[in-house]
Amino acid sequence: MTENQTVQQKSVRRNRFAAAACFAAAVITATFVGTQSASADGAAGGATAGARPAAVAVAAPGLGSADLVQSEDYVRRGLNPVGATVTLNGRQGLSACSGEETMRDLTKGKATAYASVTWTFDTSGLLTESAASAPTKAAAATWEKQLVALVQDCRHEPAGHWYYGAAHTLTTTGGTARWYPAHNGDGTVSGGVAVLRSGTKVAVVELSGRPAYAPNSFAGLAGAALNRLSS
């Protein structure tokens, strides 16, 4: 395969993912489960009118939906989540940059557990998060480097194409995050992406379709995601 064909194939994957994201944001069909945040014990109740949606509560060895961002993490930042879909197979697309590549692809199926969530909001916007639990800290560090390289691959794009901006580092007692603002083709900020690691757990979280005038920056959301992953 020539270099030009490789670039074209990558572009097709990204465009396909972006189109799917726009469709999901426009047609909100996710099921609301429970009125509280997801917890690792697997308890879930019925939907309650007017209640904030919660990620489906599911358990996994060392990694569960409680390790992913929750509805209150958005509400504190002026966002109104209306639905969440959680999976444990590691087959959700990692980010708009990766196209169809999944966490299972990146880890070559060697993770001890996977957890992913897709959140929709009452206005434009979509958030996806994919996490994996590594068998060792060394493996987690390797996967983190691979995720960072994947994201940085979309920092330099042709004029008029969306791209990720400069990297920012966030360090807490529980782990580290590298987050990048996302820019539309005209340069305006619209969401962002972050690579997270806490011990043997790694994740990538992306907010797309949110305008620059969103009440709070993506930095706060990246911090909230890191806190969940390190809990």
One Martini backbone bead per residue (centre of mass of N, CA, C, O) as a GRO file, in nm:
protein
  231
    1MET     BB    1   0.095   0.036   0.024
    2THR     BB    2   0.074   0.355  -0.015
    3GLU     BB    3   0.095   0.654   0.140
    4ASN     BB    4  -0.161   0.774   0.008
    5GLN     BB    5  -0.352   0.537   0.082
    6THR     BB    6  -0.318   0.557   0.387
    7VAL     BB    7  -0.427   0.844   0.419
    8GLN     BB    8  -0.705   0.790   0.292
    9GLN     BB    9  -0.796   0.569   0.492
   10LYS     BB   10  -0.779   0.744   0.745
   11SER     BB   11  -0.982   0.958   0.653
   12VAL     BB   12  -1.225   0.769   0.629
   13ARG     BB   13  -1.235   0.682   0.925
   14ARG     BB   14  -1.279   0.963   1.048
   15ASN     BB   15  -1.535   1.044   0.891
   16ARG     BB   16  -1.707   0.805   0.990
   17PHE     BB   17  -1.693   0.876   1.290
   18ALA     BB   18  -1.805   1.164   1.274
   19ALA     BB   19  -2.081   1.084   1.157
   20ALA     BB   20  -2.166   0.901   1.392
   21ALA     BB   21  -2.157   1.120   1.610
   22CYS     BB   22  -2.370   1.310   1.491
   23PHE     BB   23  -2.602   1.106   1.494
   24ALA     BB   24  -2.602   1.045   1.801
   25ALA     BB   25  -2.657   1.342   1.887
   26ALA     BB   26  -2.935   1.372   1.727
   27VAL     BB   27  -3.010   1.065   1.820
   28ILE     BB   28  -3.164   0.998   2.120
   29THR     BB   29  -3.153   0.641   2.255
   30ALA     BB   30  -3.065   0.611   2.525
   31THR     BB   31  -3.073   0.449   2.824
   32PHE     BB   32  -3.208   0.487   3.137
   33VAL     BB   33  -3.020   0.409   3.444
   34GLY     BB   34  -3.114   0.527   3.702
   35THR     BB   35  -3.025   0.802   3.957
   36GLN     BB   36  -2.732   0.722   3.980
   37SER     BB   37  -2.435   0.639   3.987
   38ALA     BB   38  -2.228   0.421   3.901
   39SER     BB   39  -2.148   0.092   4.027
   40ALA     BB   40  -1.950  -0.196   4.095
   41ASP     BB   41  -2.202  -0.383   4.207
   42GLY     BB   42  -2.453  -0.367   3.979
   43ALA     BB   43  -2.661  -0.167   4.059
   44ALA     BB   44  -3.007  -0.112   3.934
   45GLY     BB   45  -3.259   0.104   3.832
   46GLY     BB   46  -3.512   0.285   3.753
   47ALA     BB   47  -3.651   0.531   3.596
   48THR     BB   48  -3.678   0.888   3.667
   49ALA     BB   49  -3.841   1.158   3.663
   50GLY     BB   50  -3.592   1.411   3.626
   51ALA     BB   51  -3.352   1.240   3.626
   52ARG     BB   52  -3.037   1.165   3.612
   53PRO     BB   53  -2.838   0.997   3.428
   54ALA     BB   54  -2.678   0.673   3.429
   55ALA     BB   55  -2.460   0.456   3.416
   56VAL     BB   56  -2.433   0.142   3.377
   57ALA     BB   57  -2.417  -0.101   3.625
   58VAL     BB   58  -2.098  -0.258   3.618
   59ALA     BB   59  -1.882  -0.537   3.649
   60ALA     BB   60  -1.515  -0.567   3.691
   61PRO     BB   61  -1.197  -0.660   3.705
   62GLY     BB   62  -1.067  -0.351   3.808
   63LEU     BB   63  -1.324  -0.264   3.610
   64GLY     BB   64  -1.579  -0.010   3.576
   65SER     BB   65  -1.828   0.227   3.546
   66ALA     BB   66  -1.716   0.390   3.799
   67ASP     BB   67  -1.444   0.473   3.624
   68LEU     BB   68  -1.629   0.660   3.482
   69VAL     BB   69  -1.793   0.904   3.379
   70GLN     BB   70  -2.046   1.114   3.520
   71SER     BB   71  -2.318   1.311   3.538
   72GLU     BB   72  -2.206   1.514   3.760
   73ASP     BB   73  -1.953   1.601   3.598
   74TYR     BB   74  -2.126   1.778   3.402
   75VAL     BB   75  -2.314   1.955   3.572
   76ARG     BB   76  -2.072   2.117   3.704
   77ARG     BB   77  -2.016   2.221   3.377
   78GLY     BB   78  -2.304   2.285   3.222
   79LEU     BB   79  -2.406   1.999   3.155
   80ASN     BB   80  -2.672   1.784   2.989
   81PRO     BB   81  -2.734   1.472   3.036
   82VAL     BB   82  -2.942   1.198   2.861
   83GLY     BB   83  -2.725   0.960   2.793
   84ALA     BB   84  -2.609   0.605   2.825
   85THR     BB   85  -2.348   0.376   2.700
   86VAL     BB   86  -2.234   0.055   2.804
   87THR     BB   87  -1.925  -0.132   2.770
   88LEU     BB   88  -1.696  -0.451   2.789
   89ASN     BB   89  -1.529  -0.515   2.493
   90GLY     BB   90  -1.336  -0.284   2.358
   91ARG     BB   91  -1.503  -0.175   2.067
   92GLN     BB   92  -1.470   0.118   2.091
   93GLY     BB   93  -1.389   0.399   1.970
   94LEU     BB   94  -1.141   0.603   2.075
   95SER     BB   95  -1.140   0.831   1.837
   96ALA     BB   96  -1.142   1.051   1.582
   97CYS     BB   97  -0.843   0.980   1.509
   98SER     BB   98  -0.869   0.650   1.502
   99GLY     BB   99  -1.150   0.572   1.426
  100GLU     BB  100  -1.177   0.214   1.439
  101GLU     BB  101  -1.006   0.199   1.669
  102THR     BB  102  -0.946   0.006   1.959
  103MET     BB  103  -0.864  -0.108   2.266
  104ARG     BB  104  -0.827  -0.400   2.173
  105ASP     BB  105  -0.628  -0.335   1.954
  106LEU     BB  106  -0.409  -0.186   2.121
  107THR     BB  107  -0.389  -0.443   2.339
  108LYS     BB  108  -0.436  -0.723   2.197
  109GLY     BB  109  -0.635  -0.848   2.426
  110LYS     BB  110  -0.457  -0.810   2.723
  111ALA     BB  111  -0.668  -0.723   2.900
  112THR     BB  112  -0.854  -0.771   3.201
  113ALA     BB  113  -1.029  -0.508   3.116
  114TYR     BB  114  -1.329  -0.333   3.001
  115ALA     BB  115  -1.448   0.017   2.938
  116SER     BB  116  -1.739   0.194   2.805
  117VAL     BB  117  -1.864   0.527   2.694
  118THR     BB  118  -2.168   0.701   2.581
  119TRP     BB  119  -2.254   1.044   2.562
  120THR     BB  120  -2.540   1.248   2.576
  121PHE     BB  121  -2.706   1.559   2.498
  122ASP     BB  122  -2.934   1.830   2.477
  123THR     BB  123  -2.711   1.909   2.290
  124SER     BB  124  -2.453   1.943   2.136
  125GLY     BB  125  -2.277   1.644   2.168
  126LEU     BB  126  -2.003   1.410   2.254
  127LEU     BB  127  -1.906   1.132   2.468
  128THR     BB  128  -1.604   0.938   2.496
  129GLU     BB  129  -1.496   0.627   2.666
  130SER     BB  130  -1.187   0.434   2.704
  131ALA     BB  131  -1.095   0.138   2.893
  132ALA     BB  132  -0.810  -0.027   3.063
  133SER     BB  133  -0.670  -0.323   3.215
  134ALA     BB  134  -0.363  -0.407   3.321
  135PRO     BB  135  -0.138  -0.653   3.431
  136THR     BB  136   0.067  -0.404   3.431
  137LYS     BB  137   0.240  -0.109   3.459
  138ALA     BB  138   0.407  -0.143   3.203
  139ALA     BB  139   0.169  -0.185   3.010
  140ALA     BB  140   0.027   0.082   3.072
  141ALA     BB  141   0.260   0.266   2.976
  142THR     BB  142   0.255   0.166   2.683
  143TRP     BB  143  -0.041   0.239   2.617
  144GLU     BB  144  -0.013   0.537   2.676
  145LYS     BB  145   0.195   0.599   2.452
  146GLN     BB  146   0.011   0.509   2.219
  147LEU     BB  147  -0.215   0.716   2.270
  148VAL     BB  148  -0.045   0.971   2.243
  149ALA     BB  149   0.049   0.917   1.953
  150LEU     BB  150  -0.230   0.913   1.828
  151VAL     BB  151  -0.313   1.203   1.903
  152GLN     BB  152  -0.059   1.356   1.781
  153ASP     BB  153  -0.131   1.280   1.482
  154CYS     BB  154  -0.372   1.527   1.508
  155ARG     BB  155  -0.204   1.811   1.522
  156HIS     BB  156  -0.135   1.780   1.200
  157GLU     BB  157  -0.326   1.942   0.959
  158PRO     BB  158  -0.491   2.043   0.714
  159ALA     BB  159  -0.635   2.296   0.595
  160GLY     BB  160  -0.968   2.289   0.738
  161HIS     BB  161  -0.903   2.084   0.954
  162TRP     BB  162  -0.928   1.919   1.217
  163TYR     BB  163  -0.766   1.955   1.552
  164TYR     BB  164  -0.516   1.925   1.782
  165GLY     BB  165  -0.364   2.075   2.027
  166ALA     BB  166  -0.192   2.146   2.280
  167ALA     BB  167  -0.037   2.011   2.542
  168HIS     BB  168  -0.154   1.900   2.870
  169THR     BB  169  -0.077   1.865   3.218
  170LEU     BB  170  -0.209   1.629   3.468
  171THR     BB  171  -0.154   1.596   3.827
  172THR     BB  172  -0.212   1.342   4.066
  173THR     BB  173  -0.226   1.108   4.314
  174GLY     BB  174  -0.373   0.899   4.096
  175GLY     BB  175  -0.242   1.053   3.832
  176THR     BB  176  -0.246   1.109   3.471
  177ALA     BB  177  -0.281   1.380   3.219
  178ARG     BB  178  -0.338   1.433   2.864
  179TRP     BB  179  -0.450   1.734   2.715
  180TYR     BB  180  -0.659   1.841   2.426
  181PRO     BB  181  -0.767   2.061   2.224
  182ALA     BB  182  -1.027   2.113   1.994
  183HIS     BB  183  -1.038   2.199   1.642
  184ASN     BB  184  -1.162   2.348   1.399
  185GLY     BB  185  -1.105   2.454   1.079
  186ASP     BB  186  -1.121   2.769   1.201
  187GLY     BB  187  -0.993   2.727   1.518
  188THR     BB  188  -1.208   2.658   1.699
  189VAL     BB  189  -1.315   2.548   1.995
  190SER     BB  190  -1.415   2.178   2.032
  191GLY     BB  191  -1.328   2.048   2.286
  192GLY     BB  192  -1.161   1.722   2.358
  193VAL     BB  193  -0.864   1.533   2.466
  194ALA     BB  194  -0.767   1.239   2.676
  195VAL     BB  195  -0.496   1.087   2.854
  196LEU     BB  196  -0.506   0.816   3.092
  197ARG     BB  197  -0.340   0.731   3.420
  198SER     BB  198  -0.388   0.459   3.676
  199GLY     BB  199  -0.167   0.255   3.717
  200THR     BB  200  -0.331  -0.007   3.532
  201LYS     BB  201  -0.501   0.231   3.412
  202VAL     BB  202  -0.653   0.324   3.099
  203ALA     BB  203  -0.751   0.624   2.898
  204VAL     BB  204  -0.993   0.772   2.664
  205VAL     BB  205  -1.124   1.109   2.625
  206GLU     BB  206  -1.409   1.263   2.437
  207LEU     BB  207  -1.512   1.593   2.333
  208SER     BB  208  -1.770   1.675   2.102
  209GLY     BB  209  -1.941   1.965   1.981
  210ARG     BB  210  -1.826   2.190   2.167
  211PRO     BB  211  -1.817   2.505   2.225
  212ALA     BB  212  -1.623   2.770   2.342
  213TYR     BB  213  -1.881   2.873   2.535
  214ALA     BB  214  -1.853   2.683   2.737
  215PRO     BB  215  -1.855   2.707   3.077
  216ASN     BB  216  -1.618   2.490   3.057
  217SER     BB  217  -1.340   2.340   3.029
  218PHE     BB  218  -1.178   2.041   2.955
  219ALA     BB  219  -0.997   2.021   3.204
  220GLY     BB  220  -1.217   1.947   3.416
  221LEU     BB  221  -1.302   1.680   3.278
  222ALA     BB  222  -1.030   1.539   3.288
  223GLY     BB  223  -1.012   1.543   3.600
  224ALA     BB  224  -1.270   1.377   3.652
  225ALA     BB  225  -1.179   1.124   3.498
  226LEU     BB  226  -0.927   1.069   3.672
  227ASN     BB  227  -1.073   1.035   3.942
  228ARG     BB  228  -1.237   0.787   3.854
  229LEU     BB  229  -0.996   0.602   3.770
  230SER     BB  230  -0.855   0.636   4.077
  231SER     BB  231  -1.089   0.509   4.274
   0.00000   0.00000   0.00000
